[in-house]
């Protein structure tokens, strides 16, 4: 049987905090007000894409609502973890007969944000399985020239300062997010790759099984926390 209990160093459920709680008042206000949240433009694009016929149909031709869907992704299908972006592209390829959208393209970020926004405020429902275990192994593995693991920052030193920025607990409650550092929207995989580059490790390619497994584990760590998409972060 797979072990789904907390390991040494992992944050107890009652002590988990969203990255929102580590932000300044101005940045929180930006996220809280839909009219000033810079992700608004991506949401508008996402709604347009949702209703637009691509290939043989529009997304809206099959789905009336996507409420609750994003809170259950990534999910495991056919023995592998599938994230929301991959599911959107699978629907495009298999049902709409349309070309898949490129990772980090404005179109895929917009559609993902539009779908995830419909689950805002709902609890994350990620479960435990063999792919979650693989994600945990990656989270706790030292890597790169700096020989650091994700857990050393986000479990052991959260709340402390690193280069003038507060280290969060790494709960992915708001992706895709608008990051002020990027002046752009970005996926969770973009953020994970940034961290890998930061420890001078070779980042996994977008859509790789390793990154999706890691996403799944991070969502499991955030289980029960409320989805914030589209979040704003420094």
C-alpha positions as a printed Julia matrix, in Angstrom:
234×3 Matrix{Float64}:
   0.0    0.0     0.0
   1.26   3.48   -0.84
   2.0    5.68    2.15
   0.06   8.95    2.07
   0.93  10.15    5.57
   3.06  13.22    6.16
   6.77  12.59    6.1
   9.29  14.34    8.33
   9.48  18.01    7.47
   6.21  18.21    5.56
   3.83  20.98    6.61
   0.94  19.77    8.8
  -2.49  20.4     7.28
  -3.43  22.94    9.92
  -0.34  25.05    9.25
  -0.66  25.37    5.48
  -0.85  28.87    4.05
  -1.51  30.13    0.56
   1.08  32.32   -1.12
  -1.6   35.03   -0.93
  -0.94  35.33    2.8
   2.72  36.2     2.22
   1.96  39.1    -0.14
   1.75  42.8     0.59
  -1.55  44.65    0.86
  -1.33  46.2    -2.62
  -0.72  42.88   -4.35
  -3.56  41.24   -2.44
  -5.87  44.06   -3.49
  -4.88  43.51   -7.11
  -5.91  39.86   -6.9
  -9.09  40.53   -4.93
 -10.58  43.02   -7.39
 -11.55  41.35  -10.65
 -11.56  44.71  -12.41
  -7.91  45.42  -11.55
  -6.57  41.88  -11.66
  -4.23  41.94  -14.7
  -5.34  38.39  -15.55
  -8.67  39.88  -16.65
  -7.44  40.21  -20.23
  -6.54  36.51  -20.39
  -9.92  35.58  -18.96
 -11.64  37.63  -21.65
  -9.56  35.93  -24.33
 -10.35  32.58  -22.76
 -14.08  33.19  -22.9
 -13.79  34.11  -26.58
 -11.82  30.95  -27.33
 -14.27  28.86  -25.32
 -17.17  30.01  -27.48
 -15.31  30.05  -30.81
 -15.62  27.12  -33.18
 -12.23  25.5   -33.74
 -12.17  22.47  -36.01
 -15.63  20.92  -35.92
 -16.92  22.46  -32.68
 -16.45  24.97  -29.88
 -15.67  23.99  -26.29
 -19.07  25.41  -25.35
 -20.73  22.97  -27.78
 -20.1   20.13  -25.32
 -19.74  21.83  -21.93
 -22.22  24.1   -20.18
 -20.02  24.66  -17.13
 -16.6   23.61  -15.91
 -17.29  24.32  -12.25
 -15.22  22.03  -10.03
 -13.13  20.59  -12.86
  -9.86  22.44  -12.19
 -10.0   21.45   -8.51
  -9.56  17.8    -9.61
  -6.52  18.26  -11.89
  -3.96  16.88  -12.44
  -5.67  13.5   -12.48
  -4.37  10.03  -13.34
  -5.61   8.39  -16.53
  -4.12   5.33  -18.19
  -1.37   5.12  -15.59
  -0.07   8.67  -16.11
  -0.86  12.06  -14.61
  -2.63  14.53  -16.89
  -2.82  18.23  -16.09
  -5.54  20.67  -17.13
  -3.57  22.03  -20.08
  -3.05  18.52  -21.44
  -6.74  17.72  -21.03
  -7.7   20.86  -22.94
  -5.37  19.88  -25.77
  -6.67  16.3   -25.74
 -10.21  17.62  -26.16
  -9.08  19.86  -29.0
  -7.32  17.02  -30.82
  -9.83  14.22  -30.21
 -13.19  16.01  -30.17
 -12.78  19.31  -31.95
 -10.32  17.96  -34.52
  -8.29  21.13  -33.96
  -4.57  21.65  -33.5
  -3.28  21.51  -29.9
  -2.15  24.78  -28.37
   1.5   25.33  -27.47
   2.58  25.38  -23.83
   2.76  28.94  -22.45
   0.98  30.33  -25.51
  -1.46  33.11  -24.71
  -4.28  30.96  -26.07
  -3.61  27.95  -23.82
  -3.04  30.12  -20.75
  -6.26  32.0   -21.49
  -8.35  28.86  -21.92
  -6.85  27.24  -18.83
  -7.45  30.36  -16.74
 -11.04  30.63  -18.0
 -11.75  27.01  -17.09
 -10.01  27.2   -13.72
 -11.71  30.5   -12.81
 -15.03  28.65  -12.69
 -13.74  26.62   -9.74
 -12.46  29.58   -7.75
 -13.26  29.19   -4.06
 -13.72  25.43   -4.31
 -11.5   23.0    -2.36
  -8.68  21.22   -4.18
  -9.45  17.5    -4.42
  -6.16  15.89   -5.5
  -5.84  12.3    -4.32
  -2.93  10.0    -3.58
  -1.67   7.38   -6.03
   1.55   6.07   -7.55
   2.06   9.23   -9.62
   1.73  11.38   -6.48
   4.47   9.26   -4.92
   6.67   9.94   -7.96
   6.03  13.66   -7.58
   6.96  13.54   -3.9
  10.22  11.79   -4.78
  11.08  14.62   -7.17
  10.11  17.28   -4.62
  12.44  15.8    -2.02
  15.36  14.98   -4.33
  18.42  17.21   -4.35
  19.35  18.41   -7.8
  21.39  20.91   -9.76
  24.8   22.39   -9.08
  23.48  23.88   -5.84
  22.41  20.4    -4.69
  19.08  21.62   -3.3
  15.66  20.0    -3.05
  12.31  21.8    -3.26
  11.52  20.7     0.28
  14.53  22.56    1.72
  12.98  25.89    0.79
   9.24  25.24    0.9
   8.96  22.87    3.87
  12.0   23.77    5.97
  12.38  27.52    5.43
   9.04  28.95    4.39
   8.35  32.43    5.73
  12.03  33.37    5.65
  13.59  35.8     3.2
  15.51  34.8     0.09
  16.95  37.68   -1.96
  14.42  40.01   -0.38
  11.43  37.77   -1.16
   9.44  35.72    1.34
   9.67  31.99    0.69
   6.12  30.55    0.3
   4.99  27.02    1.09
   4.59  26.17   -2.62
   0.86  25.46   -2.64
  -0.28  25.93   -6.27
  -3.7   27.34   -5.46
  -3.92  29.99   -8.17
  -2.46  28.81  -11.48
  -2.28  30.04  -14.14
  -1.1   33.15  -12.3
  -0.16  36.68  -13.24
   3.33  37.19  -11.85
   4.54  40.77  -11.43
   8.13  39.63  -11.99
   7.1   38.27  -15.39
   4.62  41.02  -16.25
   2.74  38.11  -17.78
   0.57  35.08  -17.11
   2.31  31.77  -16.62
   1.6   28.14  -15.83
   2.73  26.14  -12.82
   5.21  24.36  -15.07
   6.82  27.68  -15.97
   7.31  28.37  -12.27
   8.71  24.9   -11.6
  11.17  25.23  -14.46
  12.26  28.63  -13.1
  13.04  26.99   -9.73
  15.04  24.24  -11.42
  17.05  26.8   -13.35
  17.55  28.68  -10.07
  19.29  25.69   -8.5
  21.25  25.25  -11.74
  19.53  22.04  -12.75
  18.47  21.11  -16.27
  14.71  21.8   -16.36
  12.36  19.13  -17.64
  10.58  20.05  -20.88
   7.04  21.38  -20.78
   4.51  18.57  -20.59
   7.02  16.0   -19.33
   5.78  13.24  -17.05
   8.14  14.46  -14.31
   6.65  17.96  -14.23
   3.07  16.7   -14.26
   3.84  14.24  -11.45
   5.32  17.13   -9.47
   2.22  19.24  -10.15
   0.06  16.39   -8.87
   2.06  16.08   -5.66
   1.92  19.84   -5.06
  -1.85  19.81   -5.51
  -2.05  16.91   -3.06
  -0.13  19.0    -0.53
  -2.73  21.73   -1.1
  -5.72  19.39   -0.82
  -8.68  21.07    0.84
  -7.3   24.56    0.24
  -9.4   26.86   -1.93
  -8.59  27.47   -5.56
  -7.72  31.13   -6.26
  -7.28  31.19  -10.04
  -6.34  33.55  -11.48
  -3.98  34.54   -8.67
  -1.49  37.41   -8.65
   1.97  36.91   -7.2
   5.07  39.16   -6.86
